[in-house]
Structure formats: structure tokens, C-alpha cells
Amino acid sequence: MSSTTAPERPDPPEALDAFRADRVYLGADHLRNERRTWIVAAICTATLAALVVGGAATRSMALMASGLHMGAHVVALLVAAAAYALARRHAGNPAFSFGTGKLGYLAGFANGVVLAVTAVLMGVESASRLLAPQAVDYHDALPIAAAGLAVNLVCIWLLRPTGAQASRGDRQGDLNLSAAHLHLTADAAVSVLALLAVLAGRWLHWAFADPLAGLLAAVLVAQFAGTLMRRAGASLLDINPSPELTAEVRRRLSDEGERVIDLHLWRLGPGHHAVIAVIAAAHPKPVATYRARLAGLAGVSHVTVEVRGATEPHDHHHGHGHG
């Protein structure tokens, strides 16, 4: 006995490529953040030179620690700015299956590593100064420390999150900007410690205050580094970024009694997420019906849906679409 099976009709090209209509998963403030990152990098480069020269001239370890961290901070800002530029330049490159939105997370993780290395260097040098104190010129170190703090505060203001990103505390926002902002915050904290150490040394004659401030700054920077690497690593490893959004997707897809038997949600870029869902239903509806249920759901930018009959698990349809 023989039988013939009609060849499956290939989907039209426009249907197969429908999901490619928009792969630009960049943040809403991408250009603004890129421009300000370059500006802050230039400001911090000038500040770095002043701190290193001032620390060497006054023999202040607190200032040197601040300058060392500022040097790492300049590198971090340049990495962040370059990530913005590359992501924008290659946003439409089809070689990137899910766009270039994750370049910022890669830059953020690299900047976390830079922060961690900086913390180690600061800690080693501060410990050596604590064991073998050196005379510090507190009179000249004081205005340099104050100026460094003022510059950091200006830079923090320049890179502050805006709009929806600010309202949600940057939880799902631009991690590249958040990494740069975290560097600035850590540097401001180091500057405060440096300023306090100089004041304690000048007025209270506490020679140990300067290297102790360097040690405390190293611990603080290490904590910032750990936070940044955890956040960036979670995005790079596609850890579920939002259980709340996942629950809402599941609720919408099972709105008429269907079962969501498989569901994956991961981040594509700032404010953009992809969803893959497998739905089992006694009376399956067209894929477009399920995609329509996710239409307008904030943060869902790319949807892939597979629909299976409840009694025929291997007989399925599949489709792609934008949320």
C-alpha cells in the first residue's frame, strides 16, 4: 500500500520575515545617553589629571585612591560610550538576530570587572600606606579633594536617568547608563572619604585617617562592582528579568482556558523583552489571536508563539510576531 502526501506549502516570504520588521531594541534615550556619556568622559579625563598630579604633589593616598578610581572611571565611560556608538551603528545589521540592545549589558559587565580590579589596587596600596605612613600635605590636598567631589556631583547630574527610566528606578532601564552612573556614584563616595580624611589629618592630626579612607573606599568600590556584575551577568545569561511581566504574559495567553505549557522571557535591550510561549488548547485558535492578546503590553517587543491541540501534542502551528 502506498500513499502520497501533498507537499507543504511554504509560508510566503513576508510571513517568514514578519518578525524582522523591527530589530532595533535600543533604549528610548539612547542618543541622549550616548552624547552625555562622551561629555562626562571628557570632564573626568581632565579631573583625573588634576587628581593624580595633586595626589603625587601632596603625597595624599586618599587623593591618589580617588585619582586611581577616576582613571578606571574614565576607561569605563569610554567603554560605555563606545558601546552606545556600536549599538547605534549596527542596530539594523541582520547579523545580530535579536539586535544590538545587549551591547550595553556587555559593556556594563566589563565595567564591573574594571571596578573590581580598581578596588583591589586601591586596597593593596592603602594597606601598604597604613603599615608605612607617609607625610601628607593636607593644606594643598583639601581644595583638590573638594574640587574632585564637585566634579563628580556635576557628572552624576549629567548622567541621571530620565523619563520612564527614572520613574521605575532603572530596574528595567539602560544598564549601560546605570553602570556609568554607578561608577560616578562610587567615585563621589571615594571623594567624600578623601575629603574627610584630609580634614581629619589637618585638624585632628590623625595620620592613619588617609590610608584608612583608602581602604574603606576600596571596600565600597568592591561592593559597587559586585552589584554591577550581578545585574549585567543576569541579562547576559538571559535570567528572567521580570517575574511580574512573565506572570502577566501567562495570564493573557491563558485568558480563555488555554494552558501555557512552556514560557520563556528574556531581555533584548533597555525596555525590550522577547517571549517564547507554547500553548495547549482543546480548541486551538490561530497564532495571530494569541499574539494579539499581548499587543500593547509594555516591554514586550518580540513574540514567538507555538500552539498545540490538547489531545495532539505533536500537531502544532507556530508563528512569530511583535508585541
N, C-alpha and C positions, 0 to 999 in steps of 0.2 A: 504494500500500500504506500502510496506516495501522496504528498500534499504540497501545495505551493503556498507560499506566504507573500503577500504583496509587500514590496519594499516600502520601508517607512519613508514618508515624505519629509525631507529635511526642512527644518524651520527656515523661514525667509531670513536673509541676512540682517534685515532691520530688526527682527525679533532677537536673533542671537546676539546682536551688538547693542541692544537697547540699554543694557546696564553700563555701557561705556560712554553714554552721553555726557556724563559729568564725573570725572575722576579727580577733580580739584578739591581736595579735602584740607584746605588751609584755613587758618583761623580768620574770623571776621576782621580783626585788626592787624592782619599780617604786615601790610605795608607800613602802618604807623609804628608797629613794634620794631620792625627792621630798621627804620630810619632812626628811631630814638636809641636803639642799641648801638649803632655806629657813633652817634653823638656822645653817648656816655663812655664808649671805649676811648674816644679821643680825650675826653676830660680826665679819665682815670689814668691814661698814659702820662699826662702832664703831672698829675698828682703823684704817681709812682716815682717819677724822677725826683720830685721835691722831698718825698719821704725817705728815700734811700740816701740822698745826699745829706739831708738833715740828720738822719739817724747815725750815719757814719761820722759826721762832724761833731755831734753831741755825745756819741757813744751810748745812746739810749737803745736798750734791747726792745723796749716796748714800741718805739718808733720803727726799729728795724723789723720787728714782727708785723707791724702794720704795713710797712712797705713790702715785705715779702708776700703777705697775703694780697696786697694790692696788685703785685706782679702777677700772681696766679689769677687774680680777678680780671686783669687786662686780657690774659690769654683766654679766659672763659668767655668774656664779652666778644672777643674776636671770633671764637668758635660759634657762639650763638648767632652773631651777625652773618657769618658765612653760611650757617645752616638756613637762615631765613632766605638769603640770596639764592642758594642752590635749590631750595624747595620751590621758590617762586619761578626760577628759570626752567625747571624741569617738571612743573606742575602738569603739563599736558603730554608728557613723554609716555607713550604706551608701554615702554619697558617696565614702568612701575605699575604693577597690576592694580594696586589699591592707592595710587597716588603717592605724593611725597610728604604727606602730612606728618609721618613719623620721623622725619629727619630731625625735627626739634627734640624729640624724645632721645634720639641717639646723642645729640649734642648735650642734652641735659645730663645723661648718664656720664659722658666724658667729663663734663664739668664737675660732677660729683667726685670722680676719681681725682681730678686736679685739686679739689678742696681737701680730700683725704690726704694726699701727698703733702700738701702745704701744711696741714695740721701736724703731721709727723715732723717735718723740718722745723716748724716753729717750736714744737715741744722739745726736740733734741737740743736746739740752740739755747732755749730758755733754761733748760735744766743745767747746761754747762755754765751759763752765766750765774745761776743760783749757787752753784758749788764754788765758782771762782768769780766773785763780783768785780765789776769794773766801775770806775768813776763815771758818773753821768752829768752832763751839763744841763741841769734842769731849767735854767733860765732860758736857754735857746730852744730847748725841746718843747716847752709849753706852747708857744704860738704855732709851731709846726703841727703838734697833735690836735690843737683846736681847729686849725685850717683843714686838716685831713678829715675830721668829723663833719665839718661844714660841707665839704665836697661830697662826702658820702650821702648826706641828707638830701642834697640837691639831686644827686643821681637817683636815689630811691624815689624821689618825687617824679622824675622824668620817666621812669620805667614802671610807674604804678599801673595796675590793671584798670581797664575802663569798661564801661557799659555792663553787659550781662556777665562778663567775666568777673568784674569786681563784685557784683551783687551775689554771686554764688561762691565767693571766696576762692576763686581759681581752682575749685575742686576738679572741674572738667575742662579747665581752660588751657591756655597756651603754656605748656610746661617749659618750653624754651625761654619764654619771658620770665616764668616763675623761677627758673634756675638762675637767670641773671639777677633777678630781684633778690633771691636768696643770698647770692654772693654779696650783693650790696649791703643787705641787712647784716650778714656776718661781719663784713668789713666795718660797718658802723659800730657794731658791738666791740670789735677789736679796738677801734679808735677811742671809744669811751673808756675801755680798760687802760689804754695807753695814757689817756689824759688823766685819769685818776692816779695812775702810777707816778706820773710826773709830779702831780700836785702833792702826793704823799711823800715823795722823795724830797721835794723842795721845802715843804713846810714842816713835815714831821721827821725828816732825815731818816726815813725808812729805806735803806739801800736795797733790801730784799723785795720791795714793792714792784720794782721794774721787771725783774725776771719772773716774779710770781704772776704778774699780769700777763706776761708772755705765755706762761703755762696755762693759765685759765683761758686765754684766747685760743690756744691750741685745742683744748677740750671742747670749747664752744664750736669751733670750726669743724671739728670731727663730727659733732652731733648734726650740724647742718649737712655735712657730706653724706652721712648715713641716711638722713631723711630724703635727700635728693636722689641718691642711688636707688633707694627702695621705690620711690614714685616712678622714676624713669624706667627702672627694670620691670616693674609691673606692666607698663604699657608695651615695652619691647617684647615681653613674653606673653602678651595677649591675655593677661589675667583679667577676669571680668571687672570692668571699671565701675559698674553701677548696678548693684542688685535691685535697686528700685526701678530702673529703666527696664531691666530684664523681666521683672515681675509684671510691669505694665504691658510689655510686648506679649508675654504669655497670656495675660488676661484678654487682650484684644483678639488674639488668634484663636482662642477657645471660647469666643463670645456666644456661639450657638451650640455648645455641647461637644465641640471637637476636642481631641486630645493632642497636646503638643508633646510628642514623644522624644524630640531632640531639639535643643535650642542652644545656640552659641551667640554671644555678643562680645565684640571687642572694639577697641578704639582705632580709628583710622587717622585721626588728626584732631586738633583742637575743636571741640564741639561736634565732631563727626564720629558715628559708630556704624559698624556693619552688623547685620543679623543674618544668621542661617537658621532656618526652622524646618522641622519635619512634622507634618500634621497628619493625624489619623482621624478619619471621619466615616461614619456609616454611609453618608450620602455626600461624597466629596464635591466641593464646589470648584469652579475654575480658579487657577492660581491668582488671577487678577483680583478676585474677590478678597483673598487674604492679604494681598499687598495693599489693597485699598483700605483695609482696616488699620494699617499702620501709617497711612498718609497723614501728614501733618504732625506726627509725633516728634517733638523737638529732640534733636540729637541723632535720629536715625536717618542715615544718608544712603545706605546701600542695603538692599534686602534680597536674599535668596530663599525661596520657599519650595519645599517638596511636599506633595500631597499624596497620601496613601489611603486606599479603602480599608475599612476596619477589618474586613474578612479576607482581603487580598493584599497582604503586606508588601508583596513584590511587584504589584501592578501600580505604578505611580506615574504622576506627571511631575514635571519640575519647571521652574521658571526663575527669572531674575527681574529685579526692578528696583526703582528708587523709592525710599520712604518719603 
